[in-house]
Amino acid sequence: MFDEYPKLQLIIGHLGEALPFMMERLEQNLPAALTNLKHPFGAYLRENINYTISGFNFTPVFLNLFLEVGAERIMFSADYPYSSMVEARDFLEHLPVSSDDRERIAHGNAERLMHI
């Protein structure tokens, strides 16, 4: 799908549903020669997928995603009513990132992606 529509962007919740954690293994076990994709598997996860926090207010898991895809692909979201809005906001305010990255994650990335 992404080879045919390279500008297509998708949003996945819950810090990527464990895909970022598996990214290197997926690239190792699904090389482009095996999948017949134009790019390595991880390239699509880094260039065509955007990730929301969605109640996964866990710093180590967040940092894994942050290191894999960068702040430009992560968006704040809460998983209300399943998770606390107060905890979500507190998590955002205490992320170990720069203030510029926090603004990107808080609203800038969503505004850019959704043209709002």
PDB file as gemmi writes it, atoms N, CA and C in Angstrom:
CRYST1    1.000    1.000    1.000  90.00  90.00  90.00 P 1                      
ATOM      1  N   MET A   1       0.830  -1.177   0.000  1.00  0.00           N  
ATOM      2  CA  MET A   1       0.000   0.000   0.000  1.00  0.00           C  
ATOM      3  C   MET A   1       0.883   1.253   0.000  1.00  0.00           C  
ATOM      4  N   PHE A   2       1.919   1.255   0.844  1.00  0.00           N  
ATOM      5  CA  PHE A   2       2.763   2.446   0.923  1.00  0.00           C  
ATOM      6  C   PHE A   2       3.672   2.588  -0.299  1.00  0.00           C  
ATOM      7  N   ASP A   3       3.979   1.486  -0.964  1.00  0.00           N  
ATOM      8  CA  ASP A   3       4.741   1.599  -2.205  1.00  0.00           C  
ATOM      9  C   ASP A   3       3.895   2.264  -3.281  1.00  0.00           C  
ATOM     10  N   GLU A   4       2.616   1.941  -3.315  1.00  0.00           N  
ATOM     11  CA  GLU A   4       1.728   2.521  -4.313  1.00  0.00           C  
ATOM     12  C   GLU A   4       1.325   3.951  -3.947  1.00  0.00           C  
ATOM     13  N   TYR A   5       1.188   4.219  -2.647  1.00  0.00           N  
ATOM     14  CA  TYR A   5       0.787   5.547  -2.149  1.00  0.00           C  
ATOM     15  C   TYR A   5       1.817   6.017  -1.119  1.00  0.00           C  
ATOM     16  N   PRO A   6       2.987   6.438  -1.552  1.00  0.00           N  
ATOM     17  CA  PRO A   6       4.072   6.759  -0.614  1.00  0.00           C  
ATOM     18  C   PRO A   6       3.794   7.933   0.320  1.00  0.00           C  
ATOM     19  N   LYS A   7       2.841   8.787  -0.012  1.00  0.00           N  
ATOM     20  CA  LYS A   7       2.523   9.914   0.865  1.00  0.00           C  
ATOM     21  C   LYS A   7       1.426   9.577   1.881  1.00  0.00           C  
ATOM     22  N   LEU A   8       0.861   8.388   1.782  1.00  0.00           N  
ATOM     23  CA  LEU A   8      -0.195   7.965   2.694  1.00  0.00           C  
ATOM     24  C   LEU A   8       0.328   7.943   4.121  1.00  0.00           C  
ATOM     25  N   GLN A   9      -0.462   8.489   5.039  1.00  0.00           N  
ATOM     26  CA  GLN A   9      -0.108   8.522   6.451  1.00  0.00           C  
ATOM     27  C   GLN A   9      -1.218   7.849   7.260  1.00  0.00           C  
ATOM     28  N   LEU A  10      -0.825   6.987   8.178  1.00  0.00           N  
ATOM     29  CA  LEU A  10      -1.759   6.329   9.083  1.00  0.00           C  
ATOM     30  C   LEU A  10      -1.423   6.706  10.509  1.00  0.00           C  
ATOM     31  N   ILE A  11      -2.406   6.592  11.375  1.00  0.00           N  
ATOM     32  CA  ILE A  11      -2.218   6.851  12.803  1.00  0.00           C  
ATOM     33  C   ILE A  11      -2.528   5.563  13.556  1.00  0.00           C  
ATOM     34  N   ILE A  12      -1.603   5.175  14.421  1.00  0.00           N  
ATOM     35  CA  ILE A  12      -1.774   3.993  15.272  1.00  0.00           C  
ATOM     36  C   ILE A  12      -1.712   4.450  16.718  1.00  0.00           C  
ATOM     37  N   GLY A  13      -2.602   3.951  17.537  1.00  0.00           N  
ATOM     38  CA  GLY A  13      -2.630   4.303  18.949  1.00  0.00           C  
ATOM     39  C   GLY A  13      -1.708   3.452  19.800  1.00  0.00           C  
ATOM     40  N   HIS A  14      -1.780   3.701  21.106  1.00  0.00           N  
ATOM     41  CA  HIS A  14      -1.083   2.906  22.120  1.00  0.00           C  
ATOM     42  C   HIS A  14       0.412   2.751  21.837  1.00  0.00           C  
ATOM     43  N   LEU A  15       1.052   3.859  21.483  1.00  0.00           N  
ATOM     44  CA  LEU A  15       2.487   3.903  21.185  1.00  0.00           C  
ATOM     45  C   LEU A  15       2.896   2.889  20.127  1.00  0.00           C  
ATOM     46  N   GLY A  16       1.974   2.608  19.209  1.00  0.00           N  
ATOM     47  CA  GLY A  16       2.307   1.744  18.086  1.00  0.00           C  
ATOM     48  C   GLY A  16       1.951   0.288  18.252  1.00  0.00           C  
ATOM     49  N   GLU A  17       1.200  -0.025  19.302  1.00  0.00           N  
ATOM     50  CA  GLU A  17       0.746  -1.414  19.498  1.00  0.00           C  
ATOM     51  C   GLU A  17       1.903  -2.409  19.440  1.00  0.00           C  
ATOM     52  N   ALA A  18       3.039  -2.042  20.001  1.00  0.00           N  
ATOM     53  CA  ALA A  18       4.251  -2.876  20.107  1.00  0.00           C  
ATOM     54  C   ALA A  18       5.048  -2.986  18.810  1.00  0.00           C  
ATOM     55  N   LEU A  19       4.581  -2.426  17.710  1.00  0.00           N  
ATOM     56  CA  LEU A  19       5.348  -2.487  16.464  1.00  0.00           C  
ATOM     57  C   LEU A  19       6.732  -1.837  16.587  1.00  0.00           C  
ATOM     58  N   PRO A  20       6.849  -0.665  17.210  1.00  0.00           N  
ATOM     59  CA  PRO A  20       8.184  -0.073  17.317  1.00  0.00           C  
ATOM     60  C   PRO A  20       9.154  -0.955  18.115  1.00  0.00           C  
ATOM     61  N   PHE A  21       8.647  -1.634  19.098  1.00  0.00           N  
ATOM     62  CA  PHE A  21       9.478  -2.543  19.889  1.00  0.00           C  
ATOM     63  C   PHE A  21      10.016  -3.674  19.014  1.00  0.00           C  
ATOM     64  N   MET A  22       9.237  -4.082  18.028  1.00  0.00           N  
ATOM     65  CA  MET A  22       9.601  -5.191  17.148  1.00  0.00           C  
ATOM     66  C   MET A  22      10.281  -4.739  15.853  1.00  0.00           C  
ATOM     67  N   MET A  23      10.471  -3.441  15.671  1.00  0.00           N  
ATOM     68  CA  MET A  23      10.919  -2.909  14.394  1.00  0.00           C  
ATOM     69  C   MET A  23      12.212  -3.544  13.896  1.00  0.00           C  
ATOM     70  N   GLU A  24      13.216  -3.605  14.719  1.00  0.00           N  
ATOM     71  CA  GLU A  24      14.494  -4.160  14.264  1.00  0.00           C  
ATOM     72  C   GLU A  24      14.371  -5.634  13.922  1.00  0.00           C  
ATOM     73  N   ARG A  25      13.600  -6.362  14.696  1.00  0.00           N  
ATOM     74  CA  ARG A  25      13.402  -7.788  14.402  1.00  0.00           C  
ATOM     75  C   ARG A  25      12.612  -7.971  13.106  1.00  0.00           C  
ATOM     76  N   LEU A  26      11.614  -7.139  12.888  1.00  0.00           N  
ATOM     77  CA  LEU A  26      10.855  -7.205  11.646  1.00  0.00           C  
ATOM     78  C   LEU A  26      11.757  -6.926  10.444  1.00  0.00           C  
ATOM     79  N   GLU A  27      12.620  -5.939  10.575  1.00  0.00           N  
ATOM     80  CA  GLU A  27      13.545  -5.624   9.478  1.00  0.00           C  
ATOM     81  C   GLU A  27      14.518  -6.776   9.232  1.00  0.00           C  
ATOM     82  N   GLN A  28      14.958  -7.394  10.298  1.00  0.00           N  
ATOM     83  CA  GLN A  28      15.904  -8.505  10.179  1.00  0.00           C  
ATOM     84  C   GLN A  28      15.246  -9.721   9.525  1.00  0.00           C  
ATOM     85  N   ASN A  29      14.028 -10.018   9.933  1.00  0.00           N  
ATOM     86  CA  ASN A  29      13.366 -11.239   9.470  1.00  0.00           C  
ATOM     87  C   ASN A  29      12.498 -11.046   8.235  1.00  0.00           C  
ATOM     88  N   LEU A  30      12.226  -9.794   7.875  1.00  0.00           N  
ATOM     89  CA  LEU A  30      11.426  -9.508   6.682  1.00  0.00           C  
ATOM     90  C   LEU A  30      12.175  -8.554   5.758  1.00  0.00           C  
ATOM     91  N   PRO A  31      13.318  -8.975   5.226  1.00  0.00           N  
ATOM     92  CA  PRO A  31      14.068  -8.081   4.339  1.00  0.00           C  
ATOM     93  C   PRO A  31      13.289  -7.805   3.056  1.00  0.00           C  
ATOM     94  N   ALA A  32      13.616  -6.700   2.418  1.00  0.00           N  
ATOM     95  CA  ALA A  32      12.920  -6.300   1.200  1.00  0.00           C  
ATOM     96  C   ALA A  32      12.947  -7.403   0.143  1.00  0.00           C  
ATOM     97  N   ALA A  33      14.039  -8.167   0.080  1.00  0.00           N  
ATOM     98  CA  ALA A  33      14.122  -9.261  -0.899  1.00  0.00           C  
ATOM     99  C   ALA A  33      13.047 -10.320  -0.649  1.00  0.00           C  
ATOM    100  N   LEU A  34      12.696 -10.528   0.586  1.00  0.00           N  
ATOM    101  CA  LEU A  34      11.675 -11.519   0.930  1.00  0.00           C  
ATOM    102  C   LEU A  34      10.260 -10.966   0.738  1.00  0.00           C  
ATOM    103  N   THR A  35      10.057  -9.710   1.074  1.00  0.00           N  
ATOM    104  CA  THR A  35       8.707  -9.126   1.042  1.00  0.00           C  
ATOM    105  C   THR A  35       8.348  -8.520  -0.315  1.00  0.00           C  
ATOM    106  N   ASN A  36       9.344  -8.295  -1.157  1.00  0.00           N  
ATOM    107  CA  ASN A  36       9.153  -7.614  -2.443  1.00  0.00           C  
ATOM    108  C   ASN A  36       8.680  -6.178  -2.267  1.00  0.00           C  
ATOM    109  N   LEU A  37       8.978  -5.588  -1.114  1.00  0.00           N  
ATOM    110  CA  LEU A  37       8.674  -4.181  -0.886  1.00  0.00           C  
ATOM    111  C   LEU A  37       9.810  -3.332  -1.449  1.00  0.00           C  
ATOM    112  N   LYS A  38       9.527  -2.090  -1.752  1.00  0.00           N  
ATOM    113  CA  LYS A  38      10.548  -1.185  -2.279  1.00  0.00           C  
ATOM    114  C   LYS A  38      11.543  -0.742  -1.208  1.00  0.00           C  
ATOM    115  N   HIS A  39      11.111  -0.792   0.055  1.00  0.00           N  
ATOM    116  CA  HIS A  39      11.943  -0.296   1.153  1.00  0.00           C  
ATOM    117  C   HIS A  39      11.957  -1.314   2.289  1.00  0.00           C  
ATOM    118  N   PRO A  40      12.928  -1.212   3.190  1.00  0.00           N  
ATOM    119  CA  PRO A  40      12.902  -2.063   4.373  1.00  0.00           C  
ATOM    120  C   PRO A  40      11.622  -1.813   5.173  1.00  0.00           C  
ATOM    121  N   PHE A  41      11.155  -2.831   5.841  1.00  0.00           N  
ATOM    122  CA  PHE A  41       9.908  -2.770   6.596  1.00  0.00           C  
ATOM    123  C   PHE A  41       9.872  -1.567   7.542  1.00  0.00           C  
ATOM    124  N   GLY A  42      10.964  -1.330   8.251  1.00  0.00           N  
ATOM    125  CA  GLY A  42      11.016  -0.231   9.211  1.00  0.00           C  
ATOM    126  C   GLY A  42      10.858   1.138   8.575  1.00  0.00           C  
ATOM    127  N   ALA A  43      11.224   1.272   7.320  1.00  0.00           N  
ATOM    128  CA  ALA A  43      11.085   2.570   6.651  1.00  0.00           C  
ATOM    129  C   ALA A  43       9.629   3.000   6.619  1.00  0.00           C  
ATOM    130  N   TYR A  44       8.741   2.067   6.400  1.00  0.00           N  
ATOM    131  CA  TYR A  44       7.313   2.401   6.375  1.00  0.00           C  
ATOM    132  C   TYR A  44       6.828   2.797   7.769  1.00  0.00           C  
ATOM    133  N   LEU A  45       7.344   2.106   8.787  1.00  0.00           N  
ATOM    134  CA  LEU A  45       6.958   2.428  10.162  1.00  0.00           C  
ATOM    135  C   LEU A  45       7.506   3.779  10.599  1.00  0.00           C  
ATOM    136  N   ARG A  46       8.595   4.215   9.973  1.00  0.00           N  
ATOM    137  CA  ARG A  46       9.197   5.499  10.308  1.00  0.00           C  
ATOM    138  C   ARG A  46       8.684   6.645   9.440  1.00  0.00           C  
ATOM    139  N   GLU A  47       8.167   6.349   8.256  1.00  0.00           N  
ATOM    140  CA  GLU A  47       7.804   7.404   7.311  1.00  0.00           C  
ATOM    141  C   GLU A  47       6.313   7.504   7.003  1.00  0.00           C  
ATOM    142  N   ASN A  48       5.553   6.439   7.261  1.00  0.00           N  
ATOM    143  CA  ASN A  48       4.136   6.445   6.901  1.00  0.00           C  
ATOM    144  C   ASN A  48       3.204   6.262   8.091  1.00  0.00           C  
ATOM    145  N   ILE A  49       3.754   6.007   9.243  1.00  0.00           N  
ATOM    146  CA  ILE A  49       2.930   5.765  10.430  1.00  0.00           C  
ATOM    147  C   ILE A  49       3.190   6.874  11.440  1.00  0.00           C  
ATOM    148  N   ASN A  50       2.112   7.319  12.067  1.00  0.00           N  
ATOM    149  CA  ASN A  50       2.167   8.285  13.158  1.00  0.00           C  
ATOM    150  C   ASN A  50       1.588   7.588  14.371  1.00  0.00           C  
ATOM    151  N   TYR A  51       2.088   7.913  15.529  1.00  0.00           N  
ATOM    152  CA  TYR A  51       1.766   7.166  16.734  1.00  0.00           C  
ATOM    153  C   TYR A  51       1.163   8.075  17.796  1.00  0.00           C  
ATOM    154  N   THR A  52       0.144   7.587  18.484  1.00  0.00           N  
ATOM    155  CA  THR A  52      -0.404   8.340  19.609  1.00  0.00           C  
ATOM    156  C   THR A  52      -0.064   7.620  20.908  1.00  0.00           C  
ATOM    157  N   ILE A  53      -0.074   8.379  21.984  1.00  0.00           N  
ATOM    158  CA  ILE A  53       0.252   7.820  23.292  1.00  0.00           C  
ATOM    159  C   ILE A  53      -0.896   6.962  23.813  1.00  0.00           C  
ATOM    160  N   SER A  54      -2.115   7.436  23.723  1.00  0.00           N  
ATOM    161  CA  SER A  54      -3.334   6.664  24.021  1.00  0.00           C  
ATOM    162  C   SER A  54      -3.311   5.883  25.329  1.00  0.00           C  
ATOM    163  N   GLY A  55      -2.952   6.532  26.400  1.00  0.00           N  
ATOM    164  CA  GLY A  55      -3.023   5.870  27.700  1.00  0.00           C  
ATOM    165  C   GLY A  55      -1.812   5.022  28.044  1.00  0.00           C  
ATOM    166  N   PHE A  56      -0.839   4.932  27.165  1.00  0.00           N  
ATOM    167  CA  PHE A  56       0.380   4.197  27.475  1.00  0.00           C  
ATOM    168  C   PHE A  56       1.379   5.175  28.092  1.00  0.00           C  
ATOM    169  N   ASN A  57       1.092   5.558  29.298  1.00  0.00           N  
ATOM    170  CA  ASN A  57       1.867   6.577  30.009  1.00  0.00           C  
ATOM    171  C   ASN A  57       3.044   5.940  30.734  1.00  0.00           C  
ATOM    172  N   PHE A  58       3.912   5.302  29.967  1.00  0.00           N  
ATOM    173  CA  PHE A  58       5.048   4.582  30.521  1.00  0.00           C  
ATOM    174  C   PHE A  58       6.310   5.109  29.849  1.00  0.00           C  
ATOM    175  N   THR A  59       7.160   5.749  30.616  1.00  0.00           N  
ATOM    176  CA  THR A  59       8.331   6.415  30.061  1.00  0.00           C  
ATOM    177  C   THR A  59       9.243   5.483  29.258  1.00  0.00           C  
ATOM    178  N   PRO A  60       9.606   4.293  29.751  1.00  0.00           N  
ATOM    179  CA  PRO A  60      10.496   3.443  28.943  1.00  0.00           C  
ATOM    180  C   PRO A  60       9.900   3.064  27.585  1.00  0.00           C  
ATOM    181  N   VAL A  61       8.619   2.791  27.548  1.00  0.00           N  
ATOM    182  CA  VAL A  61       7.974   2.425  26.281  1.00  0.00           C  
ATOM    183  C   VAL A  61       7.934   3.640  25.357  1.00  0.00           C  
ATOM    184  N   PHE A  62       7.613   4.796  25.917  1.00  0.00           N  
ATOM    185  CA  PHE A  62       7.630   6.028  25.134  1.00  0.00           C  
ATOM    186  C   PHE A  62       9.019   6.268  24.550  1.00  0.00           C  
ATOM    187  N   LEU A  63      10.059   6.120  25.375  1.00  0.00           N  
ATOM    188  CA  LEU A  63      11.416   6.387  24.906  1.00  0.00           C  
ATOM    189  C   LEU A  63      11.822   5.442  23.785  1.00  0.00           C  
ATOM    190  N   ASN A  64      11.370   4.202  23.827  1.00  0.00           N  
ATOM    191  CA  ASN A  64      11.648   3.275  22.736  1.00  0.00           C  
ATOM    192  C   ASN A  64      11.068   3.826  21.425  1.00  0.00           C  
ATOM    193  N   LEU A  65       9.815   4.240  21.467  1.00  0.00           N  
ATOM    194  CA  LEU A  65       9.195   4.813  20.272  1.00  0.00           C  
ATOM    195  C   LEU A  65       9.916   6.083  19.832  1.00  0.00           C  
ATOM    196  N   PHE A  66      10.205   6.946  20.772  1.00  0.00           N  
ATOM    197  CA  PHE A  66      10.893   8.213  20.499  1.00  0.00           C  
ATOM    198  C   PHE A  66      12.230   7.960  19.795  1.00  0.00           C  
ATOM    199  N   LEU A  67      12.982   6.988  20.274  1.00  0.00           N  
ATOM    200  CA  LEU A  67      14.275   6.683  19.665  1.00  0.00           C  
ATOM    201  C   LEU A  67      14.125   6.055  18.281  1.00  0.00           C  
ATOM    202  N   GLU A  68      13.049   5.328  18.053  1.00  0.00           N  
ATOM    203  CA  GLU A  68      12.830   4.675  16.756  1.00  0.00           C  
ATOM    204  C   GLU A  68      12.310   5.630  15.686  1.00  0.00           C  
ATOM    205  N   VAL A  69      11.390   6.523  16.056  1.00  0.00           N  
ATOM    206  CA  VAL A  69      10.732   7.328  15.024  1.00  0.00           C  
ATOM    207  C   VAL A  69      10.912   8.831  15.197  1.00  0.00           C  
ATOM    208  N   GLY A  70      11.342   9.285  16.347  1.00  0.00           N  
ATOM    209  CA  GLY A  70      11.513  10.711  16.591  1.00  0.00           C  
ATOM    210  C   GLY A  70      10.229  11.396  17.021  1.00  0.00           C  
ATOM    211  N   ALA A  71      10.360  12.590  17.530  1.00  0.00           N  
ATOM    212  CA  ALA A  71       9.226  13.348  18.062  1.00  0.00           C  
ATOM    213  C   ALA A  71       8.221  13.731  16.976  1.00  0.00           C  
ATOM    214  N   GLU A  72       8.670  13.812  15.729  1.00  0.00           N  
ATOM    215  CA  GLU A  72       7.811  14.273  14.638  1.00  0.00           C  
ATOM    216  C   GLU A  72       6.686  13.304  14.293  1.00  0.00           C  
ATOM    217  N   ARG A  73       6.717  12.103  14.819  1.00  0.00           N  
ATOM    218  CA  ARG A  73       5.713  11.087  14.491  1.00  0.00           C  
ATOM    219  C   ARG A  73       4.859  10.700  15.699  1.00  0.00           C  
ATOM    220  N   ILE A  74       5.045  11.377  16.813  1.00  0.00           N  
ATOM    221  CA  ILE A  74       4.310  11.014  18.032  1.00  0.00           C  
ATOM    222  C   ILE A  74       3.322  12.119  18.374  1.00  0.00           C  
ATOM    223  N   MET A  75       2.107  11.720  18.739  1.00  0.00           N  
ATOM    224  CA  MET A  75       1.074  12.688  19.092  1.00  0.00           C  
ATOM    225  C   MET A  75       0.469  12.342  20.446  1.00  0.00           C  
ATOM    226  N   PHE A  76       0.197  13.371  21.191  1.00  0.00           N  
ATOM    227  CA  PHE A  76      -0.488  13.196  22.467  1.00  0.00           C  
ATOM    228  C   PHE A  76      -1.916  12.727  22.226  1.00  0.00           C  
ATOM    229  N   SER A  77      -2.352  11.842  23.061  1.00  0.00           N  
ATOM    230  CA  SER A  77      -3.761  11.458  23.132  1.00  0.00           C  
ATOM    231  C   SER A  77      -3.970  10.795  24.475  1.00  0.00           C  
ATOM    232  N   ALA A  78      -5.196  10.770  24.897  1.00  0.00           N  
ATOM    233  CA  ALA A  78      -5.563  10.088  26.134  1.00  0.00           C  
ATOM    234  C   ALA A  78      -6.476   8.932  25.760  1.00  0.00           C  
ATOM    235  N   ASP A  79      -6.618   8.008  26.636  1.00  0.00           N  
ATOM    236  CA  ASP A  79      -7.452   6.838  26.368  1.00  0.00           C  
ATOM    237  C   ASP A  79      -8.704   6.880  27.238  1.00  0.00           C  
ATOM    238  N   TYR A  80      -9.255   8.091  27.369  1.00  0.00           N  
ATOM    239  CA  TYR A  80     -10.452   8.281  28.170  1.00  0.00           C  
ATOM    240  C   TYR A  80     -11.617   7.539  27.517  1.00  0.00           C  
ATOM    241  N   PRO A  81     -12.430   6.830  28.246  1.00  0.00           N  
ATOM    242  CA  PRO A  81     -12.549   6.760  29.700  1.00  0.00           C  
ATOM    243  C   PRO A  81     -11.748   5.628  30.336  1.00  0.00           C  
ATOM    244  N   TYR A  82     -10.899   4.966  29.557  1.00  0.00           N  
ATOM    245  CA  TYR A  82     -10.156   3.826  30.082  1.00  0.00           C  
ATOM    246  C   TYR A  82      -8.930   4.233  30.885  1.00  0.00           C  
ATOM    247  N   SER A  83      -8.437   5.425  30.654  1.00  0.00           N  
ATOM    248  CA  SER A  83      -7.292   5.946  31.389  1.00  0.00           C  
ATOM    249  C   SER A  83      -7.603   7.364  31.853  1.00  0.00           C  
ATOM    250  N   SER A  84      -6.918   7.774  32.875  1.00  0.00           N  
ATOM    251  CA  SER A  84      -7.136   9.076  33.487  1.00  0.00           C  
ATOM    252  C   SER A  84      -6.604  10.214  32.615  1.00  0.00           C  
ATOM    253  N   MET A  85      -7.436  11.220  32.412  1.00  0.00           N  
ATOM    254  CA  MET A  85      -6.996  12.413  31.696  1.00  0.00           C  
ATOM    255  C   MET A  85      -5.917  13.153  32.490  1.00  0.00           C  
ATOM    256  N   VAL A  86      -6.046  13.160  33.809  1.00  0.00           N  
ATOM    257  CA  VAL A  86      -5.049  13.823  34.661  1.00  0.00           C  
ATOM    258  C   VAL A  86      -3.699  13.136  34.504  1.00  0.00           C  
ATOM    259  N   GLU A  87      -3.682  11.805  34.524  1.00  0.00           N  
ATOM    260  CA  GLU A  87      -2.426  11.075  34.348  1.00  0.00           C  
ATOM    261  C   GLU A  87      -1.841  11.307  32.958  1.00  0.00           C  
ATOM    262  N   ALA A  88      -2.693  11.362  31.952  1.00  0.00           N  
ATOM    263  CA  ALA A  88      -2.212  11.601  30.589  1.00  0.00           C  
ATOM    264  C   ALA A  88      -1.537  12.965  30.484  1.00  0.00           C  
ATOM    265  N   ARG A  89      -2.171  13.974  31.044  1.00  0.00           N  
ATOM    266  CA  ARG A  89      -1.616  15.333  31.005  1.00  0.00           C  
ATOM    267  C   ARG A  89      -0.314  15.412  31.805  1.00  0.00           C  
ATOM    268  N   ASP A  90      -0.291  14.773  32.959  1.00  0.00           N  
ATOM    269  CA  ASP A  90       0.913  14.748  33.790  1.00  0.00           C  
ATOM    270  C   ASP A  90       2.057  14.045  33.051  1.00  0.00           C  
ATOM    271  N   PHE A  91       1.736  12.955  32.381  1.00  0.00           N  
ATOM    272  CA  PHE A  91       2.747  12.234  31.608  1.00  0.00           C  
ATOM    273  C   PHE A  91       3.333  13.137  30.524  1.00  0.00           C  
ATOM    274  N   LEU A  92       2.478  13.818  29.796  1.00  0.00           N  
ATOM    275  CA  LEU A  92       2.931  14.734  28.750  1.00  0.00           C  
ATOM    276  C   LEU A  92       3.837  15.817  29.331  1.00  0.00           C  
ATOM    277  N   GLU A  93       3.431  16.398  30.427  1.00  0.00           N  
ATOM    278  CA  GLU A  93       4.201  17.499  31.025  1.00  0.00           C  
ATOM    279  C   GLU A  93       5.561  17.050  31.542  1.00  0.00           C  
ATOM    280  N   HIS A  94       5.722  15.755  31.841  1.00  0.00           N  
ATOM    281  CA  HIS A  94       6.979  15.273  32.409  1.00  0.00           C  
ATOM    282  C   HIS A  94       7.782  14.378  31.466  1.00  0.00           C  
ATOM    283  N   LEU A  95       7.432  14.381  30.188  1.00  0.00           N  
ATOM    284  CA  LEU A  95       8.217  13.601  29.229  1.00  0.00           C  
ATOM    285  C   LEU A  95       9.651  14.111  29.214  1.00  0.00           C  
ATOM    286  N   PRO A  96      10.621  13.204  29.153  1.00  0.00           N  
ATOM    287  CA  PRO A  96      12.024  13.626  29.118  1.00  0.00           C  
ATOM    288  C   PRO A  96      12.449  14.021  27.701  1.00  0.00           C  
ATOM    289  N   VAL A  97      11.826  15.104  27.209  1.00  0.00           N  
ATOM    290  CA  VAL A  97      12.121  15.620  25.867  1.00  0.00           C  
ATOM    291  C   VAL A  97      12.267  17.135  25.964  1.00  0.00           C  
ATOM    292  N   SER A  98      12.762  17.732  24.906  1.00  0.00           N  
ATOM    293  CA  SER A  98      12.904  19.194  24.881  1.00  0.00           C  
ATOM    294  C   SER A  98      11.525  19.844  24.846  1.00  0.00           C  
ATOM    295  N   SER A  99      11.478  21.124  25.164  1.00  0.00           N  
ATOM    296  CA  SER A  99      10.194  21.835  25.117  1.00  0.00           C  
ATOM    297  C   SER A  99       9.661  21.887  23.684  1.00  0.00           C  
ATOM    298  N   ASP A 100      10.537  21.992  22.683  1.00  0.00           N  
ATOM    299  CA  ASP A 100      10.084  21.972  21.290  1.00  0.00           C  
ATOM    300  C   ASP A 100       9.453  20.626  20.934  1.00  0.00           C  
ATOM    301  N   ASP A 101      10.094  19.542  21.360  1.00  0.00           N  
ATOM    302  CA  ASP A 101       9.525  18.213  21.098  1.00  0.00           C  
ATOM    303  C   ASP A 101       8.204  18.022  21.840  1.00  0.00           C  
ATOM    304  N   ARG A 102       8.116  18.542  23.061  1.00  0.00           N  
ATOM    305  CA  ARG A 102       6.868  18.430  23.824  1.00  0.00           C  
ATOM    306  C   ARG A 102       5.724  19.147  23.083  1.00  0.00           C  
ATOM    307  N   GLU A 103       6.010  20.313  22.513  1.00  0.00           N  
ATOM    308  CA  GLU A 103       4.984  21.042  21.751  1.00  0.00           C  
ATOM    309  C   GLU A 103       4.592  20.286  20.491  1.00  0.00           C  
ATOM    310  N   ARG A 104       5.568  19.681  19.819  1.00  0.00           N  
ATOM    311  CA  ARG A 104       5.249  18.860  18.644  1.00  0.00           C  
ATOM    312  C   ARG A 104       4.299  17.731  19.041  1.00  0.00           C  
ATOM    313  N   ILE A 105       4.651  17.046  20.120  1.00  0.00           N  
ATOM    314  CA  ILE A 105       3.861  15.907  20.579  1.00  0.00           C  
ATOM    315  C   ILE A 105       2.499  16.362  21.093  1.00  0.00           C  
ATOM    316  N   ALA A 106       2.460  17.451  21.829  1.00  0.00           N  
ATOM    317  CA  ALA A 106       1.217  17.928  22.442  1.00  0.00           C  
ATOM    318  C   ALA A 106       0.179  18.329  21.402  1.00  0.00           C  
ATOM    319  N   HIS A 107       0.611  19.037  20.347  1.00  0.00           N  
ATOM    320  CA  HIS A 107      -0.377  19.517  19.369  1.00  0.00           C  
ATOM    321  C   HIS A 107       0.199  19.748  17.972  1.00  0.00           C  
ATOM    322  N   GLY A 108       1.455  20.084  17.871  1.00  0.00           N  
ATOM    323  CA  GLY A 108       2.035  20.460  16.584  1.00  0.00           C  
ATOM    324  C   GLY A 108       1.958  19.375  15.521  1.00  0.00           C  
ATOM    325  N   ASN A 109       2.267  18.147  15.886  1.00  0.00           N  
ATOM    326  CA  ASN A 109       2.230  17.063  14.902  1.00  0.00           C  
ATOM    327  C   ASN A 109       0.814  16.803  14.407  1.00  0.00           C  
ATOM    328  N   ALA A 110      -0.143  16.819  15.306  1.00  0.00           N  
ATOM    329  CA  ALA A 110      -1.543  16.599  14.907  1.00  0.00           C  
ATOM    330  C   ALA A 110      -2.012  17.726  13.998  1.00  0.00           C  
ATOM    331  N   GLU A 111      -1.651  18.961  14.328  1.00  0.00           N  
ATOM    332  CA  GLU A 111      -2.040  20.102  13.497  1.00  0.00           C  
ATOM    333  C   GLU A 111      -1.456  19.978  12.091  1.00  0.00           C  
ATOM    334  N   ARG A 112      -0.190  19.594  12.020  1.00  0.00           N  
ATOM    335  CA  ARG A 112       0.475  19.441  10.725  1.00  0.00           C  
ATOM    336  C   ARG A 112      -0.139  18.281   9.940  1.00  0.00           C  
ATOM    337  N   LEU A 113      -0.296  17.146  10.562  1.00  0.00           N  
ATOM    338  CA  LEU A 113      -0.797  15.956   9.881  1.00  0.00           C  
ATOM    339  C   LEU A 113      -2.224  16.117   9.396  1.00  0.00           C  
ATOM    340  N   MET A 114      -3.069  16.729  10.224  1.00  0.00           N  
ATOM    341  CA  MET A 114      -4.494  16.833   9.908  1.00  0.00           C  
ATOM    342  C   MET A 114      -4.875  18.198   9.319  1.00  0.00           C  
ATOM    343  N   HIS A 115      -3.844  19.027   9.082  1.00  0.00           N  
ATOM    344  CA  HIS A 115      -4.070  20.340   8.468  1.00  0.00           C  
ATOM    345  C   HIS A 115      -5.080  21.175   9.270  1.00  0.00           C  
ATOM    346  N   ILE A 116      -4.862  21.233  10.574  1.00  0.00           N  
ATOM    347  CA  ILE A 116      -5.762  22.029  11.432  1.00  0.00           C  
ATOM    348  C   ILE A 116      -5.004  23.153  12.100  1.00  0.00           C  
TER     349      ILE A 116                                                      
END                                                                             
